[in-house]
Amino acid sequence: MIKVDKLSYSFPQKELYKNISFTLEEAQHCAFIGTSGNGKSTLIDILMDPERYLFEGKLEVDPNCKIGHVSQFPQQDKTKETTVFEYIAEEFIKIQNEITSICTEMETSSDIDSLLEKYQLALDAFDSIGGDDFESKINKKLNLANLMNLKDVRVSDLSGGEFKLIQVMKEMLSSPDLMIMDEPDVFLDFENLNALRDLINSHKGMLLVVTHNRYLLNHCFNKIIHLENKEIQEFEGRYIDYNFSLLQTKIELQEIAVAEQEEIERYDNIIDNLRAIATVDADASRGRALKARVKFQERLEARRIKAPFVDMKQPNIRFDMDHEMEDTVVVNVNNYRVAFDELLLDHVNFEIKSTDKVAIIGSNGTGKRLYSEISIKTIRIQLK
């Protein structure tokens, strides 16, 4: 359904891809991985709207392919009073209302043929997204994600993680041929991460998901597309198998590269010696030997194996035992309380020292951002 062949694209100051090729086929759940800043989001934009980009190569997309998209940072409209159910069912309700309106108009209009055509088009659109039992489908998705308790909650009252899951459900229920998700695990606690895993695994269509999350990578995908150093590697199978295959390849390439470098250095020494001799003894046979060695050296350089797809980096760990950081309290919170429509924080007490590395954890919607805001405000006051 999607075929990319020798695609190249660059910005004025940076080349992103060079002759990359891959395919996406029906029912594949594909993880799109790679270092941040390598152009994964840009490639997604190209797939979704190729007319906006001047790229080289070929991009073949089935003209009937319907693409759904979940962005990395979806925007919540805090002014709307829409409930979770109404938000997910928005497209279904819109077409349903259109069908009802056409039926009402047919009761008094004389232009029945035109209205019948509109009626049929609306029915086809409703059928294409599985509208006959949309209420049941929405309830199943909410149950699968363990979010049935949010069905009648206003969307504006959801946490960032809850809204991300609701957006995933809404796009899935629109029945796209290809669904693209850009880091859908952002904002999710572990419980909601499990819900996202279940939603992905229950989806019958084709998926392309940008993610760095090892938990999702190990549990959700049957194909890996890895973008790195302007190139792409395509792997049919699980992430754990791909990772092992990549590690084996890197080790083999490095061993070959070391052997080749040793061989090149050995010939460098031979050539240097032959040149030194040739300056003293201008014998024709020695000149031919030197020329032959230089040509062979050039062939060695030409066939030198390219650098591994991903470098094997060694950790750089250093302990500075001569310097001790000053252990002072930079944040001190005593008996803090926050309430909006409901009590969120009460009797909160904690302190943060200059040498601490602090993680704030907890379920979505329990007020973690408030803790970070408390800390930031306190630090600002102290700096002043």
N, C-alpha and C positions, 0 to 999 in steps of 0.2 A: 504493500500500500504506500510506503514511503521509501524512496531510493535516493541516496546522495552519492554522486559519482565525481571524484576528483575535484571537490569544491575547495576554492581558495578565497580568503577574504581578509582584508586588512584595513586598519584605520591609517590616517596620515603618518602617525608616529609608531605604529605597532602592527606587526603581522600576526593575525590570530590563527588562521588555518592554512595549511599548504597541502593541496591534493588529498583531502580526507574523503573517505568513502564508507558508507554503511547502509544497512537496510533495516526497516521496521516492518514486521509482518503481523497478520491477524493473530490475536490472542497472546502476543508476547508481552510480558511484563519486564520492561527494560530499565535498568538503573543507569543513569548518566552521571559519571563520576569524573573527578579531576581536581587539580589544585585551584583554589579561588583565584579569580582574575584571568583565567585562561580562555574565557569566552563561551562558557556553557550557556549563560542566559542570552547572549547575542545569537548563538546558534538556534536556540529555541525561537527567538523573534524571527529569524530567517525562515524557519519551518512554518511559522504561523502566518507570516506576511512577506513572502519572498519579493514582492514587487517593490518594497521599500529599500531593498539593498542591491548594490552593484557588486555581484560576486562572480567569480569565474567557476566554470564547471557546470554540472547538471544537477538539478533538483526535480525529481519526479514525485508528484503527489496526486493520488486519485482525485479527479475533479469532484467526485461525490463525497469525499472524505470530510466528515464533520469533526472539528477539533474543539475539545473542551480545555479550559485552562484554569489552573489555580495558581495565583501569583504568590511570590514569597512573602509579601507584606500586604495582605488584603486590607482595604479601607472599610472601616465600619462607619455607617451613617448614624451618629448618635442622636439625630433629631427625629428619626422615624419611629413610629410606634409598632412596627411590624413584629409579629411573633415569629418564633423559630419555624413553626409549621408553615406559616404564610410565606416566609422568605424562601424556604425550600420549594414550596409548591407554586411559586410566583408564575412560572411559565405555563404550568398546567392550568392554573386558575385563569390566566389571561386568555388562553385559547378556549377554555370552557365558557367564559363570559362572551367571547366572540360568537361561539356557536349558538348560545342562547339568544343573543342579540339578532342574529340572522333569522332564527326561527320566529322570533317576535315580528320582525319586519315582513316575513313571508305571509303572515296572516292578513296584511292589509295592502301589500304591494301587488302591482300587476306585472312587474318584471320578474317573473318566477325563474326564468331560465338563468339570468345573471346571478340571482341569489342562490340557486341550486349549485352553480359552479363555485361560488364562494363557500357555500356550505360544505361541498366535497373537499375543497382545498383545506379548510379548517379541520375537517375530520381526518384527513390524511396526515396533517401536521400533528394532531393530537395522538394519532395511532403511532407515528414514528418515534415518539418519546414515551410510548407505553402508558398513555393516559387513562386507559380504562379502569385500572385499579391503583391510581397514583397514591391515594391515601394509605392503602395497605403497604405499598412499597416504601413510602416515607417512614411509616411506623417500624417497618423491618430494619431500615437503615439506622434509625434512632436506637432501636433495641440492640442492634449489633454493636453500636458504639457506646452502649450503656448510657445514653443521653436522653432517654424517654422523659425524664423528669424536666427537661428543658423545652418540651414541645410547646408550651403556652407562655414561655418566658420571652420578653422583648429582646430582640437581637442586640439592641443598644446596651443591654445589661450583661452581655456575655463577656467572659475574659478573652484575651487574645487567642489562647489555645482552643477554647470552645468554639469561637467563631471560625477558626481555621478548619476544624472538623466539619462544621455545618456547611462551609463553602465546598469542601470536598464532596459531601453527600449531594449537595445541589447540582454540582457539575456531573457527578456520576449518574444521577437520575435523569439528566437530559439526554442520556444514551448517545454519547459521542462515539465516533469510530476510533478516534485517537484522543486519549486524555493526557495532557501534559501538566505536570506539577513541579513547580520550582521550590525546592526545599520545604515540603509541607510539614516537616517535623519541627520547624521553628515555633517556639513558644509552648511546645507540648511537654507536659509532665509525663512520668512513666505510664500512668494509667491511660492517658489519652494517646500516648505513643502506641500502646497495645491496641487501642481502638482504631488508630490509623492503619496499623498492620492488618487488622481484620477486614477493614474496608477495602484495602488494596487487594488482599487475597480473595475477596468475594467478587471483585469486579471481573466481568467476563470479557470486556473489550481490551483493546491495545493500550498499553500504558508506557509513558516515558517520564521518568521521575528523576529530577536532579536531587541528589542527597549525599551527605557526608556521614550519615548516621549508620554505624556498623550494625546496630540491632536490626534496622529495616533491611539493610543490604543482605544480611544473613538469613532473613526469613521471608522475603517477598518477591524475589526476582529470578527469572530464568534466562536473562541475557544481560550482559554488561557492555556498555560503551564507555571507553576510557579516553578522555581528551587530555593530552599532556604534550608539552613542547611542540605545539602546532600540529601534532599528529593524533591519529585515532587508532586505538586497538579495539577490536570487536570480538567478543567471546560469548559463545552459546553455552550457557550453564549457570551454575550458582556462583555467588561472589566468593565463597570460601575456596571453591575449586579454581577460580580465576586468580585469586591471590596467591595460591600455591604454585600455579603455573607461571605466574609473573615472577615469583621469587626464584624458581628454578632457572628460568630464562636469563634473569639478571646475573645469577651466579655463573652460568655457562658463558655468557658474553664477556663478563669481566675476566674470567680465566683465559679466554681466547685473546682478549685485548692485551692482557699482561704478556702472554707468550709472543704475540705479534710485536709488541714494543721491544721486548728483549731481542728478537730477531732483527728488527730495524736498527737498534743500537749496535748490535754486533757487526752489521754491514757498514754502518757509519764508521766504525773503527778500521775496518778493512779498507774502505775507500780513502780514509785519511792517510793510512800507511802507503797505499799505492800512489797517492798524489805526492807524498813526501819523497818517495823513491823516484817518481817521474821527473821531479825537478833536478835530480842529480844525474839520472841515467835516462836520456831521451830515446830509449829503445822503442821501436814501433809496436812490438809485441806487448810491452808493458802498457802502452797507450790503449791498445785494443782491450786488454784485461780491465783497465780502469773504466773504459767506456761501457763494457759489458756489465760490470758491477753496478755502475750508476743506473743503467737501464733497469736492472733487476731490482734495485732499491726503489726506483720510481713505481714499478709494478707492485711492490710490497705496500707502498704508501697508498696507491690507488685502490687496492683491495682491502685496506685496513677496515676492520669491522666498525660500524658506526656505534656511537655511544648507546648504552642501554636506554630503552624507552623511558624508564624512570630510574634516576640515580639512587644507589644504595647509600644513604647518608648515615654516618656514624654520629652518635650523640656526643656533644661536647659538654662534659660535666666538669665543673671546677668548684672546689671548696676553698674559699678565702678565709683561712683560719686566723689571719692577722687583724682582721677588721670585724668589729662587732657593731651591729646596728643598735641605735638607741631605742630601747623598748618603752615607748611612751604611749599613753592613751590618747587617741585622736578623735574617737567618738564615744560618748557616754550617754546612754538613754535610760531614764528612770521613770517607771510607772506611766508609760506613754499609752494614750487611748485615742482611737479613731473610729468614728461612726458616720455612715451616710444614711441610707434607708435602713440599714441594719448595722449592728456592731461588728466591726472587722478586726480591730486590734484592741486588746485590753490588758492592763498590767504588764506592758512590754518592758523588759529590762535587759540590756546587753551593753557590752563595751567592745571596741575594736582598737587594738594596739597597732603601732606603726610596723611591727614585724609580722602581723597576722595576714593570712590569706583566707578570705571569708567566702563561703558559698551559701547562698540563700536558696533553700529548697522547700518544696511543698506543692500541694495540688493546685491546678489552675483555678483562679478565682478566689484564692484565700488571702490575697493582699501582699504578695512578695514584693511588688513594685513599691508599695508604701514603705517597706523596710529600707529599700535602696534610696528612696527619696528622703527619708529621715536622715540617713547617713550623709547624703550629699549636702543637705541643708545644714547639718551640724558642722561639717567640715568647712563650708563656706563661712559660717559664723566665726569659727576658730581662726580661719585665715585672715578675716577682717580684723 
